[in-house]
Amino acid sequence: MASRGAIETSKLKQNLEEQLDRLMQQLQDLEECREELDADEYEETKKETLEQLNEFNDSLKKIMSGNMTLIDELSGMQLAIQAAISQAFKTPEVIRMFAKKQPGQLRTRLAEMDRDLMVGKLGRDLYTQQKGEILTALRKLGEKLTPDDETFLSANAGAALSQFERVSSNLGSGDKVFALASVEVEKSKQ
């Protein structure tokens, strides 16, 4: 018992990260296989995955309310789940990198997207959407954005990203994030 719960906390965090990775991979796989599925099958699978994310979100809420030592470590996962549920981020890969606090990988992805846009491998609309998601994630991770990136973000951030940024700006109030996630989940069920 000399660890005073550190080993248990570490194991719990690892298990939660693995579960989040599995759900994010499931969303990414679903998007990649969208063409192979009929519309009903796609919608049903997406609905099931969002329900699983909602259940995971509820589990995190219970953990955070009962174990204050985990709050800081779980805040990133909480925001990632909220983003996925609220559809603020449409790219599971970005959600995963954000949850794992990987600004370097986000910047690498941004550079790859710039290259893909220049060679015509990526459409302008998808580029704009994903670049907005990555820049918002970088800002939330405390990364410094260039003036050009700030301009791009203010010109292209959609309502969902703006709402995510507003709510998540006060991490100390997890209830607000969960309240928004709950509202967005209810909207997606309708």
Secondary structure as UniProt FT lines:
FT   TURN            2..5
FT   HELIX           6..32
FT   HELIX           34..36
FT   HELIX           39..66
FT   HELIX           68..70
FT   HELIX           71..86
FT   HELIX           92..99
FT   TURN            100..101
FT   HELIX           103..118
FT   TURN            119..120
FT   HELIX           124..140
FT   TURN            141..142
FT   HELIX           147..156
FT   HELIX           159..168
FT   TURN            171..172
FT   HELIX           174..189
//
